[in-house]
Amino acid sequence: MEYTKFMADRVKTMKGSAIREMFKRMADPEIISLAGGNPASELFPGDELSKIAGKILMTNPTLALQYGTTDGYPKMKDCARKRAEKVNSVGENDEILIMTGANQGIDLTAKAVLNKGDKVIVESPSFIGSLNAFRTYEAELVGVTVEADGMNMDELEETLKNTDGVKMIYTIPTFQNPTGCTMSLEKRKRMLEIASKYDVLILEDNPYGDLRFSGEDVPTIKSLDTEDRVVYAGSFSKILSPGMRLGYIVAPAPLAEKIEMLKQVNDVHTPMITQLMCVEFMKKYDIDKYIAKNRELYGKKCAAMVSAMEKYFPQGKVKWVVPEGGIFLWCECPTIEDITPIVDKCLEKKVAIVPGSNFATDIYAPSNMFRLNYSSATIENIEEGVRRLGEVLTEML
């Protein structure tokens, strides 16, 4: 049966994440994945959370298993507020909504804001999950170049000056996905000035901000906002567990009201059991000490990957910027136009990487870039995976 005729026009051209598709090809246990975006599973507090879940279900099963409120369990909202307040990212006119992962918050913000044909300025490259959310609402994506210190602000202003119908700027300013770059304080201030001048919203996505292992913290864009122009998306996925699907949105009350209505239609509420587990974990344990363990491990893994790249990559053929945190490293091969043959050859060599086209506004355009992840593989597998990748690069560049 032909199903295309039943599909909405807005989804016909959507392309699934190459990362997820690659996972399907990675059933072979010999394949070393440098492709995903998973946190280090060896750090998951499995014992602690299993005891917490058991106690919740034994002592208060009704609360855990019954419907909850759409905006979130009040104590969970308090936990989210404390995380956001830690980076000064809650304004006096803001509301906090608990989301089933930060991705839901980004999707519902887009749904609340975007009409068909509206334009969204995004970093080029950017996170495919958010790009696909904007595509779903038939928005037009306008890419602005990411430099080593974040989005090019001159290009951003020129784009807004010459482009009608822009509703929103979407940015991951800290340890950006996929580049790992962090936007400078000067650029964050400039972005706010430009957004104010051209009267557009900013959607700040900050899932990696807690994962700094070198350098100095940079204030969030939200913390610098004096006009209630910034919607802030935070996450517990990278600091506690991605499988629990816990995130939050901080948004001005009029917009938060609409996002909450859309969430009620979407999934009624985030599961109570995971909200209660997070609340109890944060009450019983020091989350910042747990985050510090993540930072320490990711710093070691990043250093191991960079050292292996310096050892195995063909000299002068691959460019990269060493991140100060997060979980990704971005590479460019200036001598070629399309990384796809290298990605395919890597799979033959039992190592997986992600092609740069996966993060582009035009997913069909060739890219000479690729993304590496250092958080989920062991240090031994990072070394071996980069060695295999280096063999391919040396052969094909």
C-alpha positions as CSV (number, residue, x, y, z in Angstrom):
1,M,0.0,0.0,0.0
2,E,1.3,3.5,-0.8
3,Y,1.2,5.7,2.2
4,T,2.8,8.9,0.9
5,K,-0.6,10.2,-0.3
6,F,-1.8,10.1,3.3
7,M,1.1,12.0,4.8
8,A,1.0,15.7,5.6
9,D,3.1,17.8,3.3
10,R,5.1,19.1,6.2
11,V,6.5,15.6,7.0
12,K,7.1,14.3,3.5
13,T,10.5,15.8,3.2
14,M,11.7,15.1,6.7
15,K,14.8,13.0,7.0
16,G,15.5,10.9,10.1
17,S,18.6,11.4,12.2
18,A,21.6,9.7,10.6
19,I,22.7,8.9,14.1
20,R,19.6,6.8,14.8
21,E,19.9,5.1,11.4
22,M,23.5,4.3,12.1
23,F,22.6,2.7,15.4
24,K,20.5,0.2,13.4
25,R,23.7,-0.7,11.5
26,M,25.7,-1.1,14.6
27,A,24.4,-4.4,15.9
28,D,27.9,-5.7,15.3
29,P,29.5,-5.6,18.8
30,E,32.9,-5.1,17.1
31,I,31.9,-1.6,15.9
32,I,33.3,1.2,18.1
33,S,30.8,4.1,18.1
34,L,32.1,7.6,18.2
35,A,28.8,8.7,16.7
36,G,26.2,9.0,19.4
37,G,25.5,11.6,22.0
38,N,25.0,9.3,25.0
39,P,26.3,10.3,28.5
40,A,28.7,7.9,30.1
41,S,26.6,5.0,31.3
42,E,29.3,4.0,33.9
43,L,28.3,7.1,35.8
44,F,24.6,6.4,36.0
45,P,23.5,6.2,39.7
46,G,21.7,2.9,39.0
47,D,21.8,1.6,42.6
48,E,20.7,4.8,44.1
49,L,17.8,5.3,41.7
50,S,16.6,1.7,42.0
51,K,16.4,2.1,45.8
52,I,14.6,5.4,45.4
53,A,12.1,4.0,42.8
54,G,11.4,1.0,45.0
55,K,10.8,3.1,48.1
56,I,8.5,5.4,46.1
57,L,6.4,2.5,44.8
58,M,6.2,0.9,48.2
59,T,5.3,4.0,50.2
60,N,3.4,6.2,47.8
61,P,2.3,4.2,44.7
62,T,-0.8,6.4,44.1
63,L,1.2,9.6,43.7
64,A,3.7,7.8,41.4
65,L,1.2,6.0,39.2
66,Q,-1.7,8.5,39.0
67,Y,-2.1,11.5,36.7
68,G,-0.1,14.6,37.5
69,T,-0.4,18.2,36.6
70,T,0.7,19.4,33.1
71,D,3.1,22.0,34.3
72,G,5.0,19.5,36.5
73,Y,5.1,18.1,40.1
74,P,5.6,21.1,42.3
75,K,8.7,19.7,44.0
76,M,10.2,18.8,40.6
77,K,9.5,22.4,39.5
78,D,11.5,23.5,42.6
79,C,14.4,21.3,41.5
80,A,14.3,22.8,38.0
81,R,14.1,26.3,39.4
82,K,17.2,25.7,41.6
83,R,19.2,24.5,38.6
84,A,18.1,27.5,36.5
85,E,18.7,30.0,39.4
86,K,22.2,28.6,39.8
87,V,22.9,30.2,36.4
88,N,20.7,33.2,37.0
89,S,18.2,32.1,34.3
90,V,14.8,32.8,36.0
91,G,13.3,36.2,35.6
92,E,10.6,37.7,37.8
93,N,8.0,37.3,35.0
94,D,9.0,33.7,34.1
95,E,7.2,30.5,34.6
96,I,8.9,27.0,34.8
97,L,7.4,24.0,33.0
98,I,8.6,20.5,33.4
99,M,9.1,18.8,30.1
100,T,9.5,15.2,29.0
101,G,13.0,16.0,28.0
102,A,14.3,19.4,26.9
103,N,13.5,18.4,23.2
104,Q,9.8,18.5,24.0
105,G,10.2,22.0,25.4
106,I,12.0,23.1,22.2
107,D,9.3,21.4,20.0
108,L,6.4,23.0,22.0
109,T,8.0,26.4,22.0
110,A,8.3,26.1,18.2
111,K,4.7,25.0,18.0
112,A,3.6,27.9,20.1
113,V,5.5,30.5,18.1
114,L,5.8,29.4,14.5
115,N,3.4,29.8,11.7
116,K,3.9,28.2,8.3
117,G,6.5,30.2,6.4
118,D,8.0,31.9,9.4
119,K,11.8,31.9,9.5
120,V,14.0,30.7,12.3
121,I,17.7,31.7,12.4
122,V,19.8,28.7,13.5
123,E,23.5,28.1,13.9
124,S,25.1,26.4,11.0
125,P,25.6,23.6,11.8
126,S,23.1,22.8,14.6
127,F,21.3,20.0,16.4
128,I,19.1,17.9,14.1
129,G,16.4,17.3,16.7
130,S,15.6,21.0,16.9
131,L,16.0,21.6,13.2
132,N,13.4,18.8,12.6
133,A,11.1,20.3,15.1
134,F,11.2,23.6,13.2
135,R,10.7,21.8,9.9
136,T,7.6,20.1,11.3
137,Y,5.9,23.4,11.7
138,E,6.9,24.4,8.1
139,A,9.3,27.1,9.2
140,E,12.1,28.2,6.9
141,L,15.6,27.6,8.4
142,V,18.2,30.3,7.9
143,G,21.7,29.3,8.9
144,V,24.3,31.6,10.3
145,T,27.9,30.4,10.5
146,V,29.3,29.1,13.8
147,E,32.9,30.3,14.6
148,A,35.3,29.1,17.3
149,D,33.6,31.6,19.7
150,G,30.0,31.1,18.6
151,M,27.7,32.4,16.0
152,N,29.0,35.1,13.7
153,M,27.2,38.2,14.9
154,D,27.9,40.4,11.9
155,E,26.3,37.7,9.7
156,L,23.4,37.4,12.1
157,E,22.7,41.2,12.0
158,E,23.1,41.2,8.2
159,T,20.7,38.2,7.9
160,L,18.0,39.9,10.1
161,K,18.5,43.2,8.2
162,N,17.8,41.5,4.8
163,T,15.3,38.8,5.8
164,D,11.6,39.3,6.5
165,G,9.5,37.1,8.7
166,V,12.1,36.0,11.2
167,K,10.4,35.0,14.5
168,M,13.2,33.4,16.5
169,I,16.9,32.8,16.9
170,Y,17.7,29.3,18.1
171,T,21.1,28.8,19.7
172,I,23.1,26.3,21.8
173,P,25.7,28.8,23.1
174,T,27.6,26.5,25.5
175,F,29.5,23.5,24.1
176,Q,27.3,23.6,21.0
177,N,26.0,20.5,19.3
178,P,27.7,19.5,17.0
179,T,30.8,21.8,17.1
180,G,31.5,21.8,20.9
181,C,32.2,25.6,20.6
182,T,31.2,28.1,23.3
183,M,29.8,31.5,22.5
184,S,31.9,34.4,24.0
185,L,30.3,36.8,26.5
186,E,30.7,39.6,24.1
187,K,28.7,37.7,21.4
188,R,26.0,36.8,23.9
189,K,25.5,40.5,24.7
190,R,25.6,41.4,21.0
191,M,23.0,38.7,20.2
192,L,20.6,40.2,22.8
193,E,21.2,43.7,21.3
194,I,20.5,42.4,17.8
195,A,17.4,40.5,18.8
196,S,16.0,43.6,20.6
197,K,16.8,45.8,17.5
198,Y,14.9,43.5,15.2
199,D,12.3,42.3,17.7
200,V,12.8,38.5,17.6
201,L,12.7,35.9,20.3
202,I,15.8,33.9,21.4
203,L,15.4,30.2,22.2
204,E,18.5,29.2,24.3
205,D,19.2,25.5,24.6
206,N,21.6,24.6,27.4
207,P,21.8,20.8,27.8
208,Y,25.6,20.8,28.2
209,G,26.3,23.8,30.4
210,D,27.0,21.8,33.5
211,L,29.7,19.8,31.8
212,R,32.6,22.3,31.7
213,F,36.0,20.6,32.5
214,S,38.3,23.5,31.6
215,G,38.1,27.3,31.2
216,E,35.8,29.7,32.9
217,D,32.0,29.7,33.0
218,V,30.2,32.1,30.7
219,P,26.8,33.6,31.8
220,T,23.8,32.3,30.0
221,I,22.1,34.5,27.5
222,K,18.9,34.2,29.6
223,S,20.8,35.7,32.6
224,L,21.7,38.8,30.6
225,D,18.1,39.3,29.3
226,T,16.3,42.4,30.5
227,E,13.4,42.3,28.1
228,D,11.9,38.8,28.7
229,R,13.0,38.0,25.2
230,V,14.8,34.6,25.9
231,V,13.1,31.2,26.4
232,Y,15.5,28.9,28.2
233,A,15.6,25.1,27.8
234,G,17.4,23.1,30.5
235,S,17.9,19.3,30.9
236,F,18.5,16.6,33.5
237,S,19.5,14.1,30.8
238,K,23.2,14.9,30.7
239,I,23.6,15.3,34.5
240,L,21.4,12.4,35.8
241,S,19.9,10.1,33.2
242,P,18.7,10.6,29.6
243,G,16.3,7.7,29.9
244,M,14.3,9.4,32.6
245,R,13.3,12.1,30.0
246,L,13.4,15.1,32.3
247,G,13.8,18.7,31.1
248,Y,12.3,22.1,31.7
249,I,11.5,25.4,30.0
250,V,11.8,28.8,31.6
251,A,9.6,31.2,29.6
252,P,7.7,34.5,30.1
253,A,4.3,33.8,31.6
254,P,2.1,34.6,28.5
255,L,4.2,32.2,26.4
256,A,4.5,29.6,29.1
257,E,0.7,29.5,29.3
258,K,0.4,28.5,25.7
259,I,3.2,26.0,25.9
260,E,1.5,24.3,28.9
261,M,-1.7,24.0,26.9
262,L,0.2,22.4,24.0
263,K,1.9,20.0,26.4
264,Q,-1.5,18.9,27.8
265,V,-2.5,17.9,24.3
266,N,0.9,16.3,23.6
267,D,1.4,14.0,26.6
268,V,-0.8,15.4,29.4
269,H,2.2,15.5,31.8
270,T,5.7,14.1,32.3
271,P,5.6,10.7,34.0
272,M,5.2,11.2,37.8
273,I,7.6,8.3,38.7
274,T,10.6,9.9,37.0
275,Q,9.8,13.3,38.5
276,L,9.6,11.8,42.0
277,M,12.8,9.8,41.5
278,C,14.6,13.0,40.5
279,V,13.2,14.9,43.4
280,E,14.3,12.3,45.9
281,F,17.7,11.9,44.3
282,M,18.4,15.6,44.6
283,K,17.1,15.7,48.1
284,K,19.2,12.7,49.3
285,Y,22.4,13.3,47.3
286,D,24.6,16.3,46.3
287,I,23.9,16.6,42.5
288,D,26.9,19.0,42.1
289,K,29.3,16.3,43.4
290,Y,27.7,13.9,40.9
291,I,28.1,16.4,38.1
292,A,31.8,17.0,39.1
293,K,32.4,13.3,38.5
294,N,30.9,13.7,35.0
295,R,33.2,16.7,34.3
296,E,36.3,14.9,35.5
297,L,35.6,11.8,33.3
298,Y,34.6,13.8,30.2
299,G,37.8,15.9,30.6
300,K,39.9,12.7,30.6
301,K,38.0,11.2,27.7
302,C,38.3,14.4,25.6
303,A,42.0,14.6,26.3
304,A,42.4,11.0,25.3
305,M,40.5,11.6,22.0
306,V,42.5,14.7,21.1
307,S,45.8,12.9,21.9
308,A,44.8,10.0,19.7
309,M,43.7,12.4,16.9
310,E,47.1,14.1,17.0
311,K,48.8,10.7,16.9
312,Y,46.7,9.0,14.1
313,F,45.2,11.7,11.9
314,P,47.1,12.6,8.7
315,Q,49.0,15.8,9.5
316,G,47.5,19.0,8.1
317,K,44.5,17.2,6.6
318,V,41.9,17.6,9.4
319,K,41.0,20.7,11.4
320,W,39.4,20.8,14.8
321,V,38.8,23.0,17.9
322,V,39.4,21.5,21.3
323,P,36.2,22.0,23.5
324,E,36.3,23.1,27.1
325,G,33.3,20.9,28.0
326,G,30.3,19.1,26.7
327,I,30.6,15.8,24.8
328,F,31.4,16.6,21.1
329,L,34.4,17.3,18.9
330,W,33.9,18.7,15.4
331,C,36.3,18.0,12.5
332,E,36.7,19.5,9.1
333,C,38.5,18.0,6.1
334,P,39.3,21.0,3.9
335,T,40.7,19.0,0.9
336,I,37.4,17.2,0.1
337,E,33.8,18.2,-0.5
338,D,31.9,15.2,0.8
339,I,32.6,13.1,3.9
340,T,30.1,10.4,3.0
341,P,32.6,7.9,1.4
342,I,34.8,8.2,4.5
343,V,31.8,7.6,6.8
344,D,31.0,4.4,4.9
345,K,34.6,3.3,4.8
346,C,34.8,3.8,8.6
347,L,31.8,1.4,9.1
348,E,33.7,-1.2,7.1
349,K,36.6,-0.6,9.5
350,K,34.2,-1.1,12.4
351,V,34.1,2.6,13.7
352,A,31.1,4.9,13.4
353,I,31.2,8.7,13.0
354,V,28.4,11.2,12.1
355,P,28.6,13.1,8.8
356,G,28.3,16.9,9.0
357,S,25.3,17.0,6.6
358,N,23.2,15.6,9.5
359,F,23.4,19.0,11.2
360,A,22.9,21.3,8.2
361,T,19.9,23.4,7.2
362,D,20.1,21.7,3.8
363,I,20.4,18.0,4.7
364,Y,21.1,17.1,1.0
365,A,24.1,19.4,0.5
366,P,27.5,17.6,0.8
367,S,29.6,18.3,3.8
368,N,33.3,17.8,4.5
369,M,32.8,17.8,8.2
370,F,32.1,15.1,10.8
371,R,31.2,14.9,14.5
372,L,32.9,12.8,17.1
373,N,31.5,11.9,20.6
374,Y,33.9,11.1,23.5
375,S,31.4,10.6,26.4
376,S,30.1,7.1,25.8
377,A,33.1,5.1,24.7
378,T,35.7,3.8,27.1
379,I,39.2,5.5,26.9
380,E,40.5,2.3,25.4
381,N,37.8,2.3,22.7
382,I,38.4,6.0,22.0
383,E,42.1,5.2,21.3
384,E,41.3,2.2,19.1
385,G,38.3,3.9,17.3
386,V,40.4,7.0,16.5
387,R,43.2,4.7,15.3
388,R,40.8,3.0,12.8
389,L,39.4,6.4,11.8
390,G,42.9,7.7,11.2
391,E,43.7,4.8,8.9
392,V,40.7,5.7,6.8
393,L,41.5,9.4,6.7
394,T,45.1,8.7,5.8
395,E,44.0,6.4,3.0
396,M,41.3,8.7,1.6
397,L,42.4,12.3,2.1
